[in-house]
Amino acid sequence: MKPIRRRSLVDTVVDSLQAQIISGAWAVGARIPSEADLVTELGVSRPSVREGVRSLVQLGLLEARQGDGTYVIAKDPTEVALRRTLGVADAGEVMRVRRALDALAAREAAENRSPADLVLLEAALLARRSAARRENAEAFTDHDVAFHLGVVAASHNQLLAALYASFDASLHSVVGGSAPGSMATAGGLDDSHEALFVAIRDQDGDAAQAAALEVIEEVRRVMEG
């Protein structure tokens, strides 16, 4: 048997702080209590609190802003690690993985979507189309990403949703980097996004998967010019 290692105060502080983040008590974007307040609340020394906060900064859950305090920037260290990997990954690899995830999400959304899911998807699709007509790049990007995240949510597959959430930043980058000069004008109106919505609405898994793959092909064509 291996001896049981006694946990340090810093480990306990890290667990306590992370629990606040995971539970939502400290929401993403919120400023955490000051170091002095944490010392009082946790009943530990200032160095232990400081080291615990530093550990969560290194994990990517917190961000220290000079003269403004420390803020929550993420709630899942696994998601942070995956996003960091995506940030340095080859663009072609990212697109191939996204292709597989999109195809799975589309098929499962067609099988599992609810009436409420359809309402949200249609709203995102209409808003995307409106932004394309106005050639509003920022709005187009937001609504395009919302539509794709909505498809994943409609799958009601929690593991898939967690994986796909890590692609949020890359989705914004791909769409935002091309719009409005390309995607917002070329892909915002009568494209395969409409076909994807219809297939999900009609609960046609094969058609939904085919439409999702065509969406990826559209993105690839726009990126390659």
C-alpha positions in Angstrom: 0.0 0.0 0.0 1.1 3.5 -0.7 1.3 6.0 2.1 -1.5 8.6 2.1 -0.1 12.0 1.3 -1.3 14.8 3.5 -3.0 17.5 1.5 -1.5 21.0 1.7 -3.4 24.1 2.6 -2.9 25.4 -0.9 -4.6 22.3 -2.3 -7.5 22.9 -0.1 -7.7 26.6 -1.1 -7.6 25.6 -4.8 -10.4 23.1 -4.3 -12.5 25.7 -2.4 -12.0 28.4 -5.0 -12.6 26.1 -7.9 -15.8 24.9 -6.3 -17.1 28.5 -6.2 -16.4 28.7 -10.0 -17.9 25.4 -10.9 -21.0 25.9 -8.9 -21.6 29.3 -10.6 -21.3 31.2 -7.3 -18.5 33.1 -9.1 -19.7 33.4 -12.7 -17.5 33.8 -15.7 -16.7 37.5 -16.0 -17.1 38.2 -12.3 -14.4 39.6 -10.0 -13.6 37.3 -7.1 -13.3 38.6 -3.5 -10.1 40.4 -2.6 -7.2 38.5 -1.1 -7.9 39.9 2.3 -11.6 38.8 2.1 -10.5 35.3 1.0 -8.1 35.1 3.9 -11.0 35.9 6.3 -13.6 33.6 4.6 -11.3 30.6 4.3 -9.4 31.0 7.6 -6.0 30.4 6.0 -2.9 32.5 5.6 -2.4 35.2 3.0 0.4 33.2 1.2 -1.8 30.1 0.9 -4.6 32.2 -0.7 -2.1 33.9 -3.0 -0.7 30.6 -4.1 -4.1 29.1 -4.6 -5.2 32.0 -6.8 -2.0 31.8 -8.7 -2.6 28.1 -9.4 -6.1 28.8 -10.9 -4.6 31.6 -13.0 -2.1 29.1 -14.4 -5.0 26.7 -15.1 -6.7 29.4 -17.1 -9.7 29.8 -14.8 -8.7 33.1 -13.4 -7.1 36.2 -14.7 -5.3 38.8 -12.6 -5.8 42.3 -13.9 -3.3 44.9 -12.7 -5.0 47.4 -10.4 -8.5 45.9 -11.0 -8.5 42.5 -9.2 -8.8 38.9 -10.3 -11.6 37.8 -12.6 -13.1 34.4 -13.6 -12.5 33.8 -17.3 -13.5 30.0 -17.5 -15.0 27.4 -15.4 -13.7 24.1 -16.8 -9.9 23.4 -16.8 -10.3 20.6 -19.4 -12.1 23.0 -21.7 -9.3 25.6 -21.2 -6.6 23.0 -22.1 -8.5 21.9 -25.2 -8.9 25.5 -26.3 -5.2 26.1 -25.9 -4.5 23.0 -28.0 -6.9 24.3 -30.6 -5.1 27.6 -30.6 -1.9 26.1 -31.8 -3.4 23.2 -33.9 -3.2 23.1 -37.7 -6.3 24.8 -39.2 -6.9 21.7 -41.4 -6.9 19.4 -38.4 -9.4 21.7 -36.6 -11.7 21.7 -39.6 -11.6 17.9 -39.9 -12.5 17.4 -36.2 -15.2 20.0 -36.5 -16.5 18.2 -39.6 -17.0 15.0 -37.6 -18.5 16.8 -34.6 -20.9 18.8 -36.8 -22.1 15.7 -38.6 -22.8 13.9 -35.3 -24.5 16.9 -33.8 -26.8 17.4 -36.9 -27.9 13.7 -36.9 -28.5 13.7 -33.1 -30.3 17.1 -33.3 -32.7 15.7 -35.9 -33.4 12.7 -33.7 -33.7 14.6 -30.3 -34.7 18.2 -31.0 -37.6 19.7 -29.1 -40.0 22.4 -30.2 -38.1 24.9 -28.1 -34.9 24.0 -29.9 -36.5 24.7 -33.2 -37.6 28.1 -32.1 -34.1 29.1 -31.1 -32.6 27.6 -34.3 -35.0 29.5 -36.5 -34.4 32.7 -34.7 -30.6 32.4 -35.1 -31.0 31.5 -38.7 -33.3 34.5 -39.5 -31.0 36.8 -37.6 -28.0 35.5 -39.5 -29.7 36.0 -42.8 -30.7 39.6 -41.8 -27.1 40.4 -40.8 -25.8 39.0 -44.1 -28.2 41.3 -46.1 -26.9 44.2 -44.1 -23.3 43.0 -44.5 -22.9 43.4 -40.7 -19.9 41.2 -40.1 -20.0 41.3 -36.3 -23.8 40.4 -36.1 -23.4 37.8 -38.8 -20.6 36.1 -36.9 -22.5 36.1 -33.6 -25.7 34.6 -35.2 -23.8 32.1 -37.3 -22.0 30.7 -34.2 -25.3 30.8 -32.2 -26.9 28.7 -34.9 -24.2 26.0 -34.8 -24.1 25.9 -31.0 -27.9 25.7 -31.1 -27.7 22.6 -33.3 -25.4 21.0 -30.7 -27.7 22.0 -27.9 -30.6 20.4 -29.8 -28.7 17.1 -29.9 -29.2 16.9 -26.1 -25.8 15.1 -25.9 -24.0 16.6 -23.0 -20.6 15.2 -23.8 -20.8 16.4 -27.4 -21.9 19.9 -26.1 -18.9 20.0 -23.8 -16.5 19.1 -26.6 -18.0 21.5 -29.0 -18.0 24.4 -26.6 -14.2 24.4 -26.9 -14.6 25.2 -30.6 -16.5 28.4 -29.8 -13.5 30.7 -30.2 -12.3 28.9 -33.4 -15.8 29.3 -34.9 -15.7 33.0 -34.3 -12.3 33.2 -35.8 -13.2 31.3 -38.9 -16.5 33.2 -39.5 -15.3 36.5 -38.3 -12.1 36.4 -40.3 -14.1 35.9 -43.5 -17.1 38.1 -43.0 -18.5 40.3 -44.4 -16.3 40.2 -47.5 -16.9 36.5 -48.1 -19.1 34.5 -45.8 -21.6 37.3 -44.9 -22.2 38.0 -48.5 -21.7 34.6 -50.1 -23.1 32.3 -47.5 -25.7 34.2 -45.5 -28.8 33.7 -47.7 -30.0 30.6 -49.5 -27.3 28.2 -48.4 -27.1 24.8 -46.7 -27.8 26.3 -43.3 -31.4 26.5 -44.4 -31.3 22.9 -45.5 -29.8 21.9 -42.2 -32.6 23.6 -40.3 -35.3 22.0 -42.4 -33.8 18.5 -41.9 -33.6 19.0 -38.2 -37.2 20.2 -38.2 -38.3 17.2 -40.2 -36.3 14.8 -38.0 -34.4 13.5 -41.0 -31.1 12.4 -39.7 -29.5 11.5 -43.0 -30.4 14.8 -44.6 -29.3 16.7 -41.5 -25.9 15.1 -41.6 -25.5 15.7 -45.3 -26.4 19.4 -44.9 -24.0 19.8 -42.0 -21.2 18.4 -44.2 -22.1 20.7 -47.0 -21.9 23.7 -44.5 -18.3 22.7 -43.7 -17.6 22.5 -47.4 -19.0 26.0 -47.9 -16.7 27.2 -45.1 -13.7 25.5 -46.7 -14.4 27.0 -50.1 -14.8 30.5 -48.7 -11.6 30.1 -46.7 -9.7 29.0 -49.7 -11.0 31.9 -51.8 
